[in-house]
Amino acid sequence: MSKKILTIEDDISIAELEKDYLEIAGFEVEIENSGETGLLLALEKEFDLILLDIMLPGVDGFEICRQIREKKNTPVLMVSAKKEEIDKIRGLGLGADDYITKPFSPSELVARVKAHLKRYERLVNTQTPQNEIVEIRGLKIDKTARRVFLNGEEKIFTTKEFDLLTFLAEHPNRVYTKDELFKEIWDMESVGDIATVTVHIKKIREKIEFSTSKPQYIETIWGVGYRFKV
């Protein structure tokens, strides 16, 4: 899906130039020529990045940037013909991500936009990591939240039941003996305690199998141990 960019620029020729080059680069661009309508659009709709001119009729770019930052973290790239250092400092101090001075080359603009989009994506992905999920034929194991769902319905597991199920599901089609499973999950050598594995397999099957006599997930390999089928 194309990234959406809002350009708030009162100079129509510059706005159209920005739009043309950004669209060639694969972006979807919307233009607003006044500060008031640009601010409303920036606050009401979702954009991946905002190109914001400073000198705008009505509401200037500084005020627009300030109000955007009160509600959103959308990357803001300020654009201006003003070259004074104080304006750059003010814009960045209000929360702008970058400041580009007119006249600029279209290639520089596109490069800056791409760089800030990548930076923002990395930041968002770092802040909101995805849960680690194991999903097999309707069985969903959320390792991060330690929750198990079967066809959308949550099943309650004890700590060791969850650990045993997860281990088998992450190593499908491999046969494990009871001794191996006991050592792996309980972290000790089995000394007459491998019946614990049998009991836990039975409890797991009761929660995830449609028929415990004909298991679809965890099958018994007679004389050897257990295997998770995929």
Secondary structure, DSSP 8 states (H G I E B T S, - for coil): ---EEEEE-S-HHHHHHHHHHHHHTT-EEEEE-SHHHHHHHHHHS--SEEEEESS-SSS-HHHHHHHHHHH----EEEEES---HHHHHHHHHTT-SEEEESS--HHHHHHHHHHHHHHHHHHHHHHS----EEEETTEEEETTTTEEEETTEEE---HHHHHHHHHHHHSTT-EEEHHHHHHHHH-S--SS-THHHHHHHHHHHHHH-S-TTS-SSEEEETTTEEEE--
